[in-house]
Amino acid sequence: MTCIVGVTHQGHVYLAGDSAGVAGWDLTVRADTKVFRNGPYVMGFTSSFRMGQLLRYALTPPEPVAGDLDRFMVTTFVDAVRDCLKAGGYATKNNEAESGGNFLVGVHGRLFEIMSDYQVGEPVDPYAAVGCGEQLAKGALHATEHLAMLPHERLTLALQAAERHSAGVRGPYAYVTTADRT
């Protein structure tokens, strides 16, 4: 249970995430954030805190190459993620099909969604969301798309909408952006 939201704005990617850790009817507000930076990437995960920990601390992400970023993401980047999740004991295999988890990743001003079957998607809209609050957050992002708002404000409104209407989303919210990459 989660809500991770992302927007692209002026060549940068901005992500935000809630703090809910949910198991059945139990809720823990977690101190470890679901959004983070790893090298040139910003990432925000749903699915499992274990998967997020591996992406954050065990993944050595490949340096993105100039040129065909689509090809790079679906091959080199995803291969590194698959290897990381397998080595960390998180990836599963059923009938020879591998699966991992769901997360957003931003790099070079573009926002991608990596799905549990390792497919890479890039929305046409300059925003995305994943988790149980996904649809609620996307509605808020759509409604604010043409308003004069800062990315941080739009992300906050999207998370607030998801928290208001989903039992699996809870503040406080954490934020990360490629804009302040050093």
Contacts in CASP RR format, 6 or more apart in sequence:
PFRMAT RR
TARGET T0000
AUTHOR 0000-0000-0000
METHOD contacts of the structure
MODEL  1
MTCIVGVTHQGHVYLAGDSAGVAGWDLTVRADTKVFRNGPYVMGFTSSFR
MGQLLRYALTPPEPVAGDLDRFMVTTFVDAVRDCLKAGGYATKNNEAESG
GNFLVGVHGRLFEIMSDYQVGEPVDPYAAVGCGEQLAKGALHATEHLAML
PHERLTLALQAAERHSAGVRGPYAYVTTADRT
1 20 0 8 1.000
1 21 0 8 1.000
1 22 0 8 1.000
1 131 0 8 1.000
1 132 0 8 1.000
1 166 0 8 1.000
1 167 0 8 1.000
1 168 0 8 1.000
1 169 0 8 1.000
2 17 0 8 1.000
2 18 0 8 1.000
2 20 0 8 1.000
2 21 0 8 1.000
2 34 0 8 1.000
2 45 0 8 1.000
2 46 0 8 1.000
2 130 0 8 1.000
2 131 0 8 1.000
2 132 0 8 1.000
2 133 0 8 1.000
2 168 0 8 1.000
2 169 0 8 1.000
3 17 0 8 1.000
3 18 0 8 1.000
3 129 0 8 1.000
3 130 0 8 1.000
3 131 0 8 1.000
3 132 0 8 1.000
3 133 0 8 1.000
3 134 0 8 1.000
3 136 0 8 1.000
3 137 0 8 1.000
3 158 0 8 1.000
3 159 0 8 1.000
3 162 0 8 1.000
3 163 0 8 1.000
3 166 0 8 1.000
3 168 0 8 1.000
3 169 0 8 1.000
4 15 0 8 1.000
4 16 0 8 1.000
4 17 0 8 1.000
4 18 0 8 1.000
4 34 0 8 1.000
4 35 0 8 1.000
4 44 0 8 1.000
4 45 0 8 1.000
4 46 0 8 1.000
4 103 0 8 1.000
4 104 0 8 1.000
4 129 0 8 1.000
4 130 0 8 1.000
4 131 0 8 1.000
5 15 0 8 1.000
5 16 0 8 1.000
5 17 0 8 1.000
5 127 0 8 1.000
5 128 0 8 1.000
5 129 0 8 1.000
5 137 0 8 1.000
5 141 0 8 1.000
5 155 0 8 1.000
5 158 0 8 1.000
5 159 0 8 1.000
5 162 0 8 1.000
6 13 0 8 1.000
6 14 0 8 1.000
6 15 0 8 1.000
6 16 0 8 1.000
6 104 0 8 1.000
6 111 0 8 1.000
6 127 0 8 1.000
6 128 0 8 1.000
6 129 0 8 1.000
6 141 0 8 1.000
6 155 0 8 1.000
7 13 0 8 1.000
7 14 0 8 1.000
7 111 0 8 1.000
7 126 0 8 1.000
7 127 0 8 1.000
7 141 0 8 1.000
7 151 0 8 1.000
7 154 0 8 1.000
7 155 0 8 1.000
8 14 0 8 1.000
8 109 0 8 1.000
8 110 0 8 1.000
8 111 0 8 1.000
8 126 0 8 1.000
8 127 0 8 1.000
9 126 0 8 1.000
9 151 0 8 1.000
11 109 0 8 1.000
12 109 0 8 1.000
12 151 0 8 1.000
12 177 0 8 1.000
12 178 0 8 1.000
12 179 0 8 1.000
13 42 0 8 1.000
13 106 0 8 1.000
13 107 0 8 1.000
13 109 0 8 1.000
13 110 0 8 1.000
13 111 0 8 1.000
13 177 0 8 1.000
13 178 0 8 1.000
14 42 0 8 1.000
14 151 0 8 1.000
14 152 0 8 1.000
14 155 0 8 1.000
14 175 0 8 1.000
14 176 0 8 1.000
14 177 0 8 1.000
14 178 0 8 1.000
14 179 0 8 1.000
15 35 0 8 1.000
15 42 0 8 1.000
15 43 0 8 1.000
15 44 0 8 1.000
15 104 0 8 1.000
15 106 0 8 1.000
15 155 0 8 1.000
15 175 0 8 1.000
15 176 0 8 1.000
15 177 0 8 1.000
16 35 0 8 1.000
16 152 0 8 1.000
16 155 0 8 1.000
16 156 0 8 1.000
16 158 0 8 1.000
16 159 0 8 1.000
16 173 0 8 1.000
16 174 0 8 1.000
16 175 0 8 1.000
16 176 0 8 1.000
17 33 0 8 1.000
17 34 0 8 1.000
17 35 0 8 1.000
17 44 0 8 1.000
17 155 0 8 1.000
17 159 0 8 1.000
17 173 0 8 1.000
17 174 0 8 1.000
17 175 0 8 1.000
18 34 0 8 1.000
18 159 0 8 1.000
18 162 0 8 1.000
18 163 0 8 1.000
18 168 0 8 1.000
18 169 0 8 1.000
18 170 0 8 1.000
18 171 0 8 1.000
18 173 0 8 1.000
19 29 0 8 1.000
19 30 0 8 1.000
19 31 0 8 1.000
19 33 0 8 1.000
19 34 0 8 1.000
19 170 0 8 1.000
19 171 0 8 1.000
19 172 0 8 1.000
19 173 0 8 1.000
19 174 0 8 1.000
20 27 0 8 1.000
20 28 0 8 1.000
20 29 0 8 1.000
20 30 0 8 1.000
20 168 0 8 1.000
20 169 0 8 1.000
20 170 0 8 1.000
20 171 0 8 1.000
21 27 0 8 1.000
21 28 0 8 1.000
21 29 0 8 1.000
21 30 0 8 1.000
21 49 0 8 1.000
21 168 0 8 1.000
21 170 0 8 1.000
22 28 0 8 1.000
22 167 0 8 1.000
22 168 0 8 1.000
27 168 0 8 1.000
27 170 0 8 1.000
29 170 0 8 1.000
29 171 0 8 1.000
29 172 0 8 1.000
30 49 0 8 1.000
32 49 0 8 1.000
32 53 0 8 1.000
33 174 0 8 1.000
34 44 0 8 1.000
34 45 0 8 1.000
34 46 0 8 1.000
34 49 0 8 1.000
34 52 0 8 1.000
34 174 0 8 1.000
35 42 0 8 1.000
35 43 0 8 1.000
35 44 0 8 1.000
35 174 0 8 1.000
35 175 0 8 1.000
35 176 0 8 1.000
36 42 0 8 1.000
36 43 0 8 1.000
36 44 0 8 1.000
36 56 0 8 1.000
36 176 0 8 1.000
37 43 0 8 1.000
37 176 0 8 1.000
37 178 0 8 1.000
37 181 0 8 1.000
38 55 0 8 1.000
38 56 0 8 1.000
38 59 0 8 1.000
38 61 0 8 1.000
39 61 0 8 1.000
39 181 0 8 1.000
40 61 0 8 1.000
40 63 0 8 1.000
40 64 0 8 1.000
40 107 0 8 1.000
40 108 0 8 1.000
40 178 0 8 1.000
40 181 0 8 1.000
41 61 0 8 1.000
41 105 0 8 1.000
41 106 0 8 1.000
41 107 0 8 1.000
42 105 0 8 1.000
42 106 0 8 1.000
42 107 0 8 1.000
42 176 0 8 1.000
42 177 0 8 1.000
42 178 0 8 1.000
43 52 0 8 1.000
43 55 0 8 1.000
43 56 0 8 1.000
43 103 0 8 1.000
43 104 0 8 1.000
43 105 0 8 1.000
43 106 0 8 1.000
44 52 0 8 1.000
44 103 0 8 1.000
44 104 0 8 1.000
44 105 0 8 1.000
44 130 0 8 1.000
44 176 0 8 1.000
45 51 0 8 1.000
45 52 0 8 1.000
45 55 0 8 1.000
45 101 0 8 1.000
45 102 0 8 1.000
45 103 0 8 1.000
45 104 0 8 1.000
46 101 0 8 1.000
46 102 0 8 1.000
46 103 0 8 1.000
46 130 0 8 1.000
46 131 0 8 1.000
46 132 0 8 1.000
47 100 0 8 1.000
47 101 0 8 1.000
47 102 0 8 1.000
47 103 0 8 1.000
47 116 0 8 1.000
48 90 0 8 1.000
48 101 0 8 1.000
50 90 0 8 1.000
51 85 0 8 1.000
51 90 0 8 1.000
51 100 0 8 1.000
51 101 0 8 1.000
51 103 0 8 1.000
52 103 0 8 1.000
54 84 0 8 1.000
54 85 0 8 1.000
54 88 0 8 1.000
54 90 0 8 1.000
55 81 0 8 1.000
55 84 0 8 1.000
55 103 0 8 1.000
58 84 0 8 1.000
58 87 0 8 1.000
58 88 0 8 1.000
59 80 0 8 1.000
59 81 0 8 1.000
59 84 0 8 1.000
60 80 0 8 1.000
60 84 0 8 1.000
61 77 0 8 1.000
61 80 0 8 1.000
62 72 0 8 1.000
62 76 0 8 1.000
62 77 0 8 1.000
62 80 0 8 1.000
64 72 0 8 1.000
64 77 0 8 1.000
64 107 0 8 1.000
64 108 0 8 1.000
65 72 0 8 1.000
65 76 0 8 1.000
69 107 0 8 1.000
69 108 0 8 1.000
69 110 0 8 1.000
70 120 0 8 1.000
70 122 0 8 1.000
73 105 0 8 1.000
73 107 0 8 1.000
73 112 0 8 1.000
73 120 0 8 1.000
74 119 0 8 1.000
74 120 0 8 1.000
77 105 0 8 1.000
77 120 0 8 1.000
78 114 0 8 1.000
78 118 0 8 1.000
78 120 0 8 1.000
81 114 0 8 1.000
81 118 0 8 1.000
82 91 0 8 1.000
82 98 0 8 1.000
82 100 0 8 1.000
82 118 0 8 1.000
85 91 0 8 1.000
85 100 0 8 1.000
85 101 0 8 1.000
86 98 0 8 1.000
90 100 0 8 1.000
91 98 0 8 1.000
91 99 0 8 1.000
91 100 0 8 1.000
92 98 0 8 1.000
92 99 0 8 1.000
92 100 0 8 1.000
93 99 0 8 1.000
97 117 0 8 1.000
98 117 0 8 1.000
98 118 0 8 1.000
99 116 0 8 1.000
99 117 0 8 1.000
99 118 0 8 1.000
100 116 0 8 1.000
100 117 0 8 1.000
100 118 0 8 1.000
101 114 0 8 1.000
101 115 0 8 1.000
101 116 0 8 1.000
102 113 0 8 1.000
102 114 0 8 1.000
102 115 0 8 1.000
102 116 0 8 1.000
102 130 0 8 1.000
102 131 0 8 1.000
103 113 0 8 1.000
103 114 0 8 1.000
103 130 0 8 1.000
104 111 0 8 1.000
104 112 0 8 1.000
104 113 0 8 1.000
104 114 0 8 1.000
104 128 0 8 1.000
104 129 0 8 1.000
104 130 0 8 1.000
105 111 0 8 1.000
105 112 0 8 1.000
105 113 0 8 1.000
105 114 0 8 1.000
106 112 0 8 1.000
106 178 0 8 1.000
107 178 0 8 1.000
109 178 0 8 1.000
110 122 0 8 1.000
111 122 0 8 1.000
111 123 0 8 1.000
111 126 0 8 1.000
111 127 0 8 1.000
111 128 0 8 1.000
112 120 0 8 1.000
112 121 0 8 1.000
112 122 0 8 1.000
113 120 0 8 1.000
113 121 0 8 1.000
113 122 0 8 1.000
113 123 0 8 1.000
113 128 0 8 1.000
113 130 0 8 1.000
114 120 0 8 1.000
114 121 0 8 1.000
115 121 0 8 1.000
125 141 0 8 1.000
125 142 0 8 1.000
125 145 0 8 1.000
126 145 0 8 1.000
127 138 0 8 1.000
127 141 0 8 1.000
127 142 0 8 1.000
127 145 0 8 1.000
127 154 0 8 1.000
128 138 0 8 1.000
129 135 0 8 1.000
129 137 0 8 1.000
129 138 0 8 1.000
129 141 0 8 1.000
129 158 0 8 1.000
129 162 0 8 1.000
132 162 0 8 1.000
132 166 0 8 1.000
132 168 0 8 1.000
132 169 0 8 1.000
133 162 0 8 1.000
133 165 0 8 1.000
133 166 0 8 1.000
133 168 0 8 1.000
133 169 0 8 1.000
134 162 0 8 1.000
136 158 0 8 1.000
136 161 0 8 1.000
136 162 0 8 1.000
136 164 0 8 1.000
136 165 0 8 1.000
136 166 0 8 1.000
137 158 0 8 1.000
137 159 0 8 1.000
137 161 0 8 1.000
137 162 0 8 1.000
138 158 0 8 1.000
139 158 0 8 1.000
139 161 0 8 1.000
140 154 0 8 1.000
140 157 0 8 1.000
140 158 0 8 1.000
140 160 0 8 1.000
140 161 0 8 1.000
140 162 0 8 1.000
141 154 0 8 1.000
141 158 0 8 1.000
144 153 0 8 1.000
144 154 0 8 1.000
144 157 0 8 1.000
144 158 0 8 1.000
147 154 0 8 1.000
149 157 0 8 1.000
151 177 0 8 1.000
152 175 0 8 1.000
155 173 0 8 1.000
155 175 0 8 1.000
156 173 0 8 1.000
159 169 0 8 1.000
159 171 0 8 1.000
159 173 0 8 1.000
162 169 0 8 1.000
163 169 0 8 1.000
163 170 0 8 1.000
163 171 0 8 1.000
END
